[in-house]
Amino acid sequence: MKSAYSVIEPPVAFCLKWPRMSFGLFILVTLLLLHPASLVPVNYNYESMLNKERIVTQQFNKVNKEHPIAPHIVVLIKPETNNIFDKATATKVALLAIELNQIDHVVQTDHIFNLSVGYHNGSNYEFSKLENVILIDFLALRSSAEYYQLLGIPAAERMLFSEDQKQLLLVLKVNKSIKDISEKRLIYDKVLATIDNYQMQNPQDEVSVTGYIPLQMAMIEAETTDYIVLYPVMFIVSLLVLILIFRSIWITIFIVTSLVMTIITTLAAITALGYELNQLSSVAPLIAFVICLLDYIHLTLHYKQGYSASHNQVTAITQSLQAKIAPILITKLTTIIGFLALNFSENPSINTLGNVSAMGIVIGWFYLTLFFPSGFALFDFKNLSKKEDVIVGKIMAFIRNTVLRRYKLIVVSLTLFAIFCCFFINDNYFNDNLFSYLPNNPDISELGNNFHHSFNGLYTNFYSIKPISNEGLYSKKTLSELEEISLKLEKHPHIIEVSSLLTQLQSLKRSLFPQQSANEFALLNDNQVKEMEILFKINTTEADQTQFISYDSNNLLLQVDVTKLSNREILDLHQFTTEVIEHSEFFKITSAGSETLLFADLGASVVQEMLYGSVFTFIAITLVNYWIFKSLFLAGLSLLTNGLPMLVAYGVWGIFFQEMNVAAAMSFSIAFGLIVDDTIHMLYALKMGFQSHKDSDKAIQFAINYAGPAILTSTITLCLGLVTISLSQFGPNQTMSTIVISIAIAALLYDLFLIPSLVKLASAVDKRIARTPFQQERIDLR
């Protein structure tokens, strides 16, 4: 207490002596940092979120170089005539394709008409000039669907019109080197502007947009909307709750201002140190908000009591710091250690989350111990002490009486409830998928459904395979083995289709050798195979050729389209595909990857490392608490009450939702500081109670009166604030807010009821068990 306060006493004394200067200095520095803070780099590229040494990442990088897969924007057009092959439709859609293809970084626009001309006229027309439109063979266009089917081109390759032949698809391939979100946004906006112009000229046509880039923009917009709308609403809700608690508008504004300044300074520090925020590390400011809010409530409530007694601002804030700085310092220390422990993860995004969160906590410490006292010394919050919270007082009285009278029942019931919940933790099956991250918005959900049904790019894995023997890529042996692998893979219930050089040559084979079965390449002679190879190279552009053959012509490329699957199922299917290919003993996989596989691996690694890391963190914090309190009894209590709320929350989650995803795993990081904070404050209050009263019952009453109101009010404030985030249309934010609320409620029950009940039970068994650890020498934190 006094020794802990002596650590910060010199700078605090300066702030209390010169409150205007120190307060103004903090305000000025924050305003200067506001602009840099708004320029925090944001990177939503999944590749950047994984360690470059991970096998999946390495293979993804390799296959991305070998395979010309570019981000897509897909435009779906349903003409007014419901006839996608008439002359009027062909002309206006071709003109739209020309206009879209002129947008910067759009490298190619595929549609049914230019490909039909290629198949019918022996060359691929790219509609780069307006006069080329008249060259379309409209009779051929009207029979394009039948012609595609005659050639045997599978559904995944016939991605230029819908199966019901009511919609045309324009597939815009964007330069794959474009990874910056702002550049993708610019391209997407230009596409939307072009389509809006088309819609004005053809108001009866139904036009919609889908594709990887639009879906990515939708997810980013949803999360950005939460930051712009829901997070400020969370601040406002927290402000209103604090007004009701403290009965003072000004003290509430002061606390919220302090929290905002903490977040601004944290964001500026992130920018200065070269960190970037993504889906994982973007929750770091929220973590800083949660932990600092708890400390402000603890200090303010104690200041309120001190001011009521002394009626002197400086005396009240000094006494508040002297009384509360030790448990706050212990909380900060243990929480920082827990977040820095995330550096043991191999995932760079988890490392960033830990480092940025720890940084925010340290910055929050300076605002709490320096800005906070200068504000209380500068402004007169005397109205803060005039009204007592009768409701909180009655709740504390109920908790005191219940613990002292029913401590055995409390220990047994809360322990059994925790054990019961533990049985359902394993029901949280790892179930994370890209579509679960789409906003719960009908328009955007339909956009995702259109993408899945019309253009299956989100759920596709790419494999680069190389023949082990010296057989050529076009040899009968290679094609026969590839055909056998494709047939085995397509028998899997979740694999829609396997596209490769084989599917293209099968189309040519049906045209050239209709007497042969399409699936019997071994029956062809060498000259027939050579003829197909020549025709394939003549009739296919280089870009299309390299969709099936690597640039160095040493590897075949397989595209495996699958149904909507969770991350766990994607990884299992990847393992199945790998085993089928390598079991052939004719091919070896040189690389494998896709955005889907990368996302699945990211989800699996985050969930696994966060869950394993939580165990390590709890052990580390228990050891730190033992070093601080010098007591196995108190260290054991901290471990118990830190761990049980997590087990209960995830058990309840298993009962109602039965799934574990990245958002659910990330909830641990947000709730971690809350749990540790409540536990430390309660243990420290019990220690003060035993040192003052030498009696377990009086010590328990003192602890509940001393720490209980702050724990109760901070939990209520946090939960009501997070309720606004649970209303988000962005799935991960809904999950995180729901789990954090449940963890906060569980922590409240176990800290206010279980800890004092266990101490009471220990005193009933043997008074020395409870008294000894609490009555030892005061903690020296110097």
Salt bridges, closest charged atoms under 4 A:
GLU47 OE1 - LYS179 NZ 3.77
ASP104 OD2 - LYS190 NZ 3.72
ASP110 OD2 - LYS173 NZ 3.24
ASP189 OD1 - ARG185 NH1 3.27
ASP205 OD2 - LYS92 NZ 2.70
GLU221 OE2 - ARG185 NH2 2.34
ASP295 OD2 - LYS332 NZ 1.87
GLU346 OE2 - ARG54 NH1 2.13
ASP380 OD2 - LYS382 NZ 3.31
GLU481 OE2 - LYS477 NZ 3.06
GLU484 OE2 - LYS488 NZ 3.51
GLU533 OE1 - LYS530 NZ 3.61
GLU533 OE2 - LYS537 NZ 3.09
ASP572 OD1 - ARG568 NE 3.55
ASP601 OD2 - ARG54 NE 2.76
ASP677 OD1 - HIS298 NE2 3.52
ASP677 OD1 - HIS681 NE2 3.69
ASP697 OD1 - LYS760 NZ 2.68
ASP766 OD2 - ARG768 NH2 3.22
ASP780 OD1 - ARG782 NE 3.24
